[in-house]
């Protein structure tokens, strides 16, 4: 896929965020609407997306292949957690901002942007491997995400029974044991889950409408974060996978592309739901998404 093809894909993402921004300015979306939309996404639509991604169990790779891909996932998330341990101290900022740095370094926009870009670059086969790499993301981001963003004081064990986490555990079992859901159920889940990307992008755009998001362009911390998120971490992952020999070249390349994605969109939903720094998170998502329009096509051309 050429640089300009990937560039076009990223422009579509940015356009949807701009639509959310405009909708808020015109009064179609409001703070209350954003909160309700957030709950709708986390309670119903995202769980459908997670379950729908593995609804056709017989089309997924073999259990051995899945376990092999999960080894790549261990390296992937291990690198993210290592970066989240050290980099925020270098970037500085308030306690809540450093929580945003940690979340942004660990969790990228693997599904919403990663799926279509992976398929566009490596073919339909890449979707299966991308789905497996995203399964730990679903489990970790909705369990550790609130803890990272809001701190231990606002963490409740009941959060581990949230719809997203329950759906992630079920999806992992479905994938490992190749359980086939009824075709109609899979179609329903995928149809409802397909609303996740546009609604999430509209939500981020709406959140930005009331924030001084222009600060994102003048904040050295956010620029440094974007450099780590979009360039340094993908290059480090590529070197690690090449050095260790874990994963096939195709799986390694898919993992590198997923690592190069901007900050995960669900960060805004979790920050809003659990009391994190919503402003800083929205700015992180905006700047990294904007810059990824250039960085992802560049990295894709180098692989």
C-alpha positions in Angstrom: 0.0 0.0 0.0 1.4 3.4 -1.0 2.1 6.3 1.4 -0.8 8.2 0.0 -3.3 5.3 0.4 -2.4 5.1 4.1 -2.5 8.8 4.4 -6.0 8.8 3.0 -7.1 6.3 5.6 -5.8 8.5 8.4 -7.6 11.6 6.9 -10.9 9.8 7.2 -10.3 9.3 10.9 -9.4 13.0 11.4 -12.5 14.0 9.5 -14.8 12.1 11.9 -13.2 13.8 14.9 -13.7 17.2 13.2 -17.4 16.3 12.7 -17.7 15.6 16.5 -16.0 19.0 17.2 -18.5 20.8 14.8 -21.5 18.9 16.3 -20.6 20.1 19.8 -20.1 23.7 18.6 -23.6 23.6 16.9 -25.2 22.2 20.1 -26.0 18.7 18.8 -23.6 17.3 21.4 -23.2 18.5 24.9 -21.3 17.5 28.1 -24.3 15.4 29.3 -24.6 13.8 25.8 -20.9 13.0 25.9 -21.3 11.3 29.3 -24.3 9.3 28.1 -22.5 8.3 24.9 -19.5 7.2 26.9 -21.6 4.9 29.0 -23.3 3.5 25.9 -20.0 2.7 24.3 -18.5 1.1 27.4 -21.7 -0.7 28.4 -23.0 -2.1 25.2 -21.2 -1.2 21.9 -17.6 -1.9 22.7 -18.4 -5.3 24.3 -20.2 -6.2 21.1 -17.1 -5.2 19.1 -14.9 -7.4 21.3 -17.1 -10.4 21.0 -17.8 -9.9 17.3 -14.1 -9.9 16.5 -13.9 -13.6 17.4 -17.5 -14.6 16.5 -16.3 -16.9 13.6 -14.1 -19.2 15.7 -13.4 -21.6 12.9 -11.7 -18.9 10.8 -9.2 -18.0 13.5 -5.7 -19.4 13.4 -4.9 -22.6 15.3 -4.5 -22.7 19.0 -0.7 -23.1 18.5 -0.6 -20.1 16.2 -2.7 -18.0 18.7 -0.3 -18.9 21.5 2.6 -18.0 19.3 1.0 -14.6 18.6 0.4 -14.1 22.3 4.2 -14.4 22.8 4.6 -11.4 20.5 1.9 -9.7 22.6 3.9 -10.3 25.8 6.9 -8.5 24.2 4.5 -5.8 22.9 2.9 -5.0 26.2 6.1 -5.6 28.2 7.8 -2.8 26.2 4.8 -0.5 26.8 4.8 -1.1 30.5 8.6 -0.5 30.7 8.2 2.8 28.8 5.3 3.7 31.1 7.6 3.2 34.1 10.4 5.5 33.1 9.2 8.0 30.4 6.6 9.9 32.5 9.2 10.8 35.0 11.3 12.3 32.1 8.3 14.2 30.7 7.1 15.6 34.1 3.8 17.4 34.6 1.1 17.0 37.2 0.3 13.7 38.8 -2.8 13.3 36.6 -0.9 14.2 33.4 1.7 11.6 34.2 -1.2 9.1 34.5 -2.2 10.1 30.9 1.4 9.7 29.7 1.4 6.1 31.2 -1.8 5.2 29.6 -0.8 6.7 26.2 2.4 4.8 26.2 0.9 1.4 27.0 -2.3 1.5 24.9 -2.5 2.5 21.3 -5.4 2.7 19.0 -5.0 -0.9 17.9 -8.5 -1.8 16.8 -10.2 1.4 15.6 -7.4 2.4 13.3 -5.1 -0.7 13.5 -7.5 -3.2 12.0 -8.2 -1.4 8.7 -4.5 -0.3 8.3 -3.2 -3.8 9.0 -5.6 -5.3 6.4 -4.7 -2.6 3.9 -1.0 -3.2 4.3 -0.7 -7.0 4.7 -4.0 -8.4 3.3 -7.1 -10.0 4.8 -5.0 -12.6 6.6 -3.5 -9.9 8.8 -6.9 -9.3 10.5 -6.8 -12.7 12.2 -3.4 -11.9 13.8 -4.4 -8.3 14.6 -7.5 -9.6 16.5 -5.4 -11.9 18.6 -2.9 -9.1 19.4 -5.8 -6.9 20.5 -7.4 -9.4 22.9 -4.9 -8.6 25.7 -5.5 -4.9 25.0 -9.2 -5.3 25.7 -8.5 -7.1 29.0 -5.7 -4.8 30.2 -7.1 -1.4 29.1 -10.5 -1.9 30.8 -9.0 -3.4 34.0 -5.7 -1.6 34.5 -6.8 1.5 32.5 -9.0 3.0 35.3 -6.3 2.2 37.9 -3.6 4.0 35.7 -5.8 7.0 34.9 -7.6 7.6 38.3 -5.2 6.0 40.8 -5.8 3.4 43.5 -8.2 5.6 45.5 -10.9 5.4 42.8 -10.3 1.8 41.8 -13.0 -0.7 42.8 -12.8 -4.4 42.4 -16.3 -4.3 40.9 -14.6 -2.6 37.9 -13.2 -6.0 37.0 -16.7 -7.2 36.2 -17.4 -4.4 33.8 -19.0 -5.4 30.4 -15.8 -4.8 28.5 -13.7 -7.1 30.7 -16.3 -9.8 30.8 -16.5 -9.7 27.0 -12.7 -9.8 26.7 -12.4 -12.9 28.9 -15.2 -14.6 26.9 -13.5 -13.6 23.6 -10.2 -15.0 24.7 -11.8 -18.3 25.6 -13.7 -18.4 22.2 -10.5 -17.8 20.4 -8.4 -20.4 22.2 -11.0 -23.1 22.0 -12.3 -22.1 18.5 -16.0 -21.9 19.6 -18.3 -21.1 16.8 -21.1 -18.6 17.6 -24.4 -18.8 15.7 -24.0 -16.9 12.4 -26.9 -14.6 13.2 -25.4 -13.7 16.6 -22.0 -13.0 15.1 -23.7 -10.7 12.5 -25.6 -8.8 15.2 -22.5 -8.4 17.4 -20.4 -7.1 14.4 -23.1 -4.8 13.2 -23.5 -3.2 16.7 -19.8 -3.2 17.3 -19.1 -1.4 14.1 -20.6 1.7 15.7 -17.6 1.9 18.0 -15.2 3.7 15.7 -17.4 6.5 14.5 -19.0 7.1 17.8 -15.7 7.1 19.7 -14.2 9.6 17.2 -17.2 11.8 17.4 -16.9 11.7 21.2 -13.2 12.7 21.1 -14.0 15.6 18.7 -16.8 16.7 21.0 -14.5 16.6 24.1 -12.0 18.8 22.3 -14.6 21.4 21.5 -14.7 22.7 25.0 -11.0 22.4 25.7 -8.0 24.6 24.8 -6.8 21.8 22.5 -4.5 24.4 20.9 -2.2 23.9 23.8 -1.4 20.5 22.3 0.7 22.3 19.7 2.6 24.4 22.2 3.2 21.7 24.8 6.7 20.2 24.6 5.6 17.3 26.8 2.8 16.3 24.4 5.2 16.5 21.4 7.7 14.3 23.3 4.9 11.9 24.2 3.9 11.8 20.5 7.5 11.0 19.4 7.6 8.1 21.9 4.2 6.8 21.0 4.5 7.0 17.2 8.2 6.5 16.4 10.4 5.4 19.2 8.3 2.6 20.6 7.6 1.0 17.2 11.3 1.1 16.3 12.2 -0.5 19.6 9.6 -3.2 19.2 10.9 -4.0 15.7 14.4 -4.3 17.0 13.3 -6.5 20.0 11.3 -8.9 17.8 14.1 -9.1 15.3 16.7 -9.8 18.0 14.6 -12.4 19.9 13.2 -14.0 16.7 9.7 -14.2 18.3 6.9 -14.4 15.8 6.9 -14.8 12.1 7.9 -11.7 9.9 4.2 -11.1 9.1 3.1 -11.1 12.8 6.1 -9.0 13.8 5.3 -6.4 11.1 1.7 -6.3 12.2 2.7 -5.8 15.8 5.0 -2.9 14.8 2.2 -1.2 12.9 -0.2 -1.6 15.8 2.5 -0.1 18.1 2.7 2.9 15.8 -1.0 3.8 16.2 -2.0 6.9 18.2 -3.2 7.0 21.7 -6.2 4.6 22.3 -9.6 6.3 21.9 -11.0 4.6 24.9 -8.7 6.6 27.1 -11.1 9.5 26.8 -14.1 7.3 27.8 -12.2 5.9 30.8 -10.8 9.3 31.9 -14.4 10.7 31.8 -15.9 7.7 33.6 -13.3 7.3 36.4 -12.1 10.9 37.0 -8.9 11.1 35.0 -7.5 14.2 33.3 -10.0 14.4 30.4 -8.5 17.5 28.9 -5.0 16.1 28.7 -6.2 12.8 27.4 -8.2 14.4 24.6 -5.2 16.5 23.7 -3.0 13.4 23.6 -5.4 11.6 21.4 -5.8 14.6 19.1 -2.1 15.3 18.6 -1.0 11.7 18.2 -3.9 11.0 15.8 -3.0 14.1 13.8 0.7 13.3 13.6 0.1 9.6 12.8 -1.3 10.7 9.5 2.4 11.2 8.5 4.3 8.7 10.8 2.2 5.6 10.0 2.7 5.9 6.2 6.4 6.5 6.7 6.8 3.4 8.9 4.6 1.3 6.6 6.9 2.2 3.7 10.0 1.1 5.7 8.7 -2.3 6.6 
